[in-house]
Amino acid sequence: MASASLSGFLFGLSLIVAIGAQNAFILRQGLLREHVFVLCMICALSDAALIAVGVGGFGSLVAASETATRLVAWAGAAFLFAYGAIALRRAWRPAAMQAEGGAGTSLAKAVATCLSFTFLNPHVYLDTVVLLGGVSAGHEGLARLGFAAGAVVASFAWFFALGYGARLLQPVFARPAAWRVLDIAIAAVMFALALSLVVEHTAPGRSP
């Protein structure tokens, strides 16, 4: 079971340690020190729920409907484009780049944004539910539970390390120029992800 848990931990990390919309959002909130615990907990618990669904054998249901997957993809692309535009606007408004002293983002708005990044991306279902769920099928009984537990621990460890570790970079982000670079990079990531969703889900001959 220990071996399965380690396998799940490493496999879980391989899926979430990447430059993506959700990670970019948590990084920025960590730098701003805004609602870090709540947002990290939402991301980790959401992953845990999706992992449980996948390991429970329901992964195939997620990918079964091409129409549902396409609707989620288009909604996610629209959201990512919009957030990318907001990041670009921030990049050219120095007054909006201060980590302290501003009005900040309300908890409700931050939570809504976090949930959107989490669930309006079809890849989160295909990777966390279908792929991880499929790999877990190679384990049986307690070993499968251990694999799932390892993946869940990886998710908690990553999001909290990212959210709270971001403050170590605050000396760098004391300069507005650093915030400008970060927001431009975030905008580029959002636009690239949105474009990839549009291309992937409008390509002819795509199968669910």
C-alpha positions as CSV (number, residue, x, y, z in Angstrom):
1,M,0.0,0.0,0.0
2,A,2.9,2.3,0.7
3,S,4.3,1.8,-2.8
4,A,0.8,2.5,-4.3
5,S,0.6,5.7,-2.2
6,L,3.9,6.9,-3.4
7,S,3.0,6.1,-6.9
8,G,-0.3,8.1,-6.5
9,F,1.6,11.0,-5.0
10,L,4.1,11.2,-7.8
11,F,1.5,10.7,-10.5
12,G,-0.7,13.4,-8.9
13,L,2.1,15.8,-8.9
14,S,2.9,15.2,-12.5
15,L,-0.7,16.2,-13.4
16,I,-0.9,19.4,-11.4
17,V,2.7,20.8,-11.4
18,A,2.5,22.8,-14.6
19,I,1.9,26.3,-15.7
20,G,-1.8,26.5,-16.0
21,A,-4.7,28.9,-15.3
22,Q,-5.4,27.6,-11.8
23,N,-1.8,27.6,-10.7
24,A,-1.3,31.1,-12.1
25,F,-4.3,32.3,-10.2
26,I,-3.1,30.8,-6.9
27,L,0.4,32.2,-7.4
28,R,-1.0,35.7,-7.9
29,Q,-3.3,35.4,-4.9
30,G,-0.4,34.1,-2.8
31,L,1.8,37.1,-3.8
32,L,-1.1,39.4,-2.8
33,R,-1.8,37.4,0.4
34,E,-5.5,37.5,-0.4
35,H,-7.7,34.6,0.8
36,V,-4.8,32.1,0.4
37,F,-6.0,29.4,2.8
38,V,-9.6,29.4,1.4
39,L,-8.5,29.3,-2.2
40,C,-5.9,26.6,-1.7
41,M,-8.4,24.5,0.3
42,I,-11.0,24.9,-2.5
43,C,-8.5,23.7,-5.2
44,A,-7.2,20.8,-3.1
45,L,-10.7,19.6,-2.0
46,S,-12.0,19.9,-5.6
47,D,-9.1,17.7,-6.7
48,A,-9.8,15.3,-4.0
49,A,-13.5,15.0,-5.1
50,L,-12.5,14.5,-8.7
51,I,-9.9,11.9,-7.8
52,A,-12.5,10.1,-5.7
53,V,-14.9,10.1,-8.7
54,G,-12.2,8.8,-11.0
55,V,-10.9,6.1,-8.7
56,G,-14.5,5.1,-8.0
57,G,-14.8,4.1,-11.7
58,F,-16.9,7.0,-13.0
59,G,-14.2,8.4,-15.3
60,S,-15.7,7.0,-18.4
61,L,-19.0,8.8,-17.8
62,V,-17.2,12.2,-17.9
63,A,-15.9,11.6,-21.4
64,A,-19.0,9.8,-22.7
65,S,-20.8,12.9,-23.9
66,E,-19.1,14.9,-26.7
67,T,-21.8,17.6,-26.5
68,A,-21.3,18.2,-22.7
69,T,-17.5,18.2,-23.1
70,R,-17.7,20.7,-25.9
71,L,-20.0,23.0,-23.9
72,V,-17.7,23.0,-21.0
73,A,-14.8,23.7,-23.4
74,W,-16.4,26.7,-25.0
75,A,-17.5,28.1,-21.6
76,G,-13.9,27.6,-20.3
77,A,-12.4,29.3,-23.4
78,A,-14.7,32.3,-23.0
79,F,-13.8,32.6,-19.3
80,L,-10.0,32.3,-20.0
81,F,-10.1,34.9,-22.7
82,A,-11.9,37.3,-20.4
83,Y,-9.5,36.7,-17.5
84,G,-6.6,37.1,-19.9
85,A,-8.0,40.5,-21.0
86,I,-8.3,41.5,-17.3
87,A,-4.7,40.5,-16.7
88,L,-3.5,42.6,-19.6
89,R,-5.5,45.6,-18.3
90,R,-3.9,45.2,-14.9
91,A,-0.4,45.1,-16.6
92,W,-0.9,48.6,-18.0
93,R,-2.4,50.1,-14.8
94,P,0.4,50.5,-12.3
95,A,-2.0,51.6,-9.5
96,A,-3.5,48.1,-9.7
97,M,-0.2,46.4,-9.1
98,Q,0.3,47.1,-5.4
99,A,0.4,44.0,-3.2
100,E,-0.7,46.0,-0.2
101,G,-2.8,49.0,0.5
102,G,-5.5,48.4,-2.1
103,A,-9.1,47.5,-1.7
104,G,-8.3,43.9,-2.7
105,T,-10.6,41.3,-4.1
106,S,-13.6,40.2,-2.2
107,L,-13.7,36.6,-0.9
108,A,-16.9,35.9,-2.9
109,K,-15.3,37.1,-6.1
110,A,-12.1,35.2,-5.4
111,V,-13.9,32.0,-4.7
112,A,-16.1,32.3,-7.8
113,T,-13.0,32.9,-9.9
114,C,-11.2,29.9,-8.3
115,L,-14.2,27.6,-8.9
116,S,-14.4,28.8,-12.6
117,F,-10.7,28.0,-13.1
118,T,-11.2,24.6,-11.5
119,F,-14.4,23.4,-13.2
120,L,-14.6,25.2,-16.5
121,N,-11.7,23.3,-17.9
122,P,-12.5,20.0,-19.5
123,H,-8.9,18.9,-19.1
124,V,-9.3,18.8,-15.3
125,Y,-11.9,16.0,-15.9
126,L,-9.9,14.2,-18.5
127,D,-6.7,14.3,-16.5
128,T,-7.8,14.0,-12.9
129,V,-10.9,11.8,-13.4
130,V,-10.3,9.8,-16.5
131,L,-6.5,9.5,-16.7
132,L,-5.8,9.2,-12.9
133,G,-8.9,7.0,-12.5
134,G,-7.7,4.7,-15.3
135,V,-4.2,4.4,-13.8
136,S,-5.7,3.6,-10.4
137,A,-7.4,0.6,-12.0
138,G,-4.1,-1.1,-12.0
139,H,-4.3,-1.4,-8.2
140,E,-6.8,-3.4,-6.2
141,G,-8.4,-3.1,-2.8
142,L,-6.4,-1.1,-0.3
143,A,-3.7,-0.4,-2.8
144,R,-6.2,1.5,-5.0
145,L,-7.2,3.5,-1.9
146,G,-3.5,4.2,-1.2
147,F,-3.0,5.4,-4.7
148,A,-5.9,7.8,-4.4
149,A,-4.8,9.0,-1.0
150,G,-1.3,9.7,-2.4
151,A,-2.7,11.7,-5.3
152,V,-4.9,13.7,-2.8
153,V,-1.9,14.4,-0.6
154,A,0.0,15.6,-3.6
155,S,-2.7,18.1,-4.5
156,F,-2.9,19.5,-0.9
157,A,0.9,19.7,-0.7
158,W,1.2,21.5,-4.1
159,F,-1.5,24.1,-3.7
160,F,-0.6,25.1,-0.2
161,A,3.1,25.2,-1.1
162,L,2.3,27.4,-4.1
163,G,0.0,29.7,-2.2
164,Y,2.1,30.2,0.8
165,G,5.5,29.9,-0.9
166,A,4.6,32.7,-3.2
167,R,5.3,35.2,-0.5
168,L,9.0,34.3,-0.6
169,L,9.0,36.1,-4.0
170,Q,7.6,39.3,-2.6
171,P,10.9,41.2,-2.5
172,V,11.0,40.7,-6.3
173,F,7.4,41.8,-6.6
174,A,8.0,45.0,-4.6
175,R,8.6,46.6,-8.0
176,P,5.6,47.4,-10.3
177,A,7.6,46.2,-13.3
178,A,7.6,42.6,-11.8
179,W,3.8,42.7,-11.5
180,R,3.6,43.9,-15.1
181,V,5.7,40.9,-16.3
182,L,3.6,38.5,-14.2
183,D,0.3,39.8,-15.5
184,I,1.5,39.7,-19.1
185,A,2.7,36.1,-18.5
186,I,-0.7,35.2,-16.9
187,A,-2.5,36.8,-19.9
188,A,-0.4,34.8,-22.3
189,V,-1.1,31.5,-20.5
190,M,-4.8,32.3,-20.4
191,F,-5.0,33.1,-24.1
192,A,-2.9,30.1,-25.0
193,L,-5.1,27.7,-23.0
194,A,-8.3,29.3,-24.4
195,L,-7.1,29.0,-27.9
196,S,-6.1,25.3,-27.4
197,L,-9.6,24.6,-26.1
198,V,-11.2,26.2,-29.1
199,V,-8.9,24.4,-31.6
200,E,-9.3,21.1,-29.8
201,H,-13.0,21.2,-29.7
202,T,-13.7,22.5,-33.2
203,A,-11.3,20.2,-35.0
204,P,-13.1,18.0,-37.6
205,G,-13.4,14.3,-36.7
206,R,-12.8,14.8,-33.0
207,S,-14.0,11.9,-31.0
208,P,-15.1,12.1,-27.3
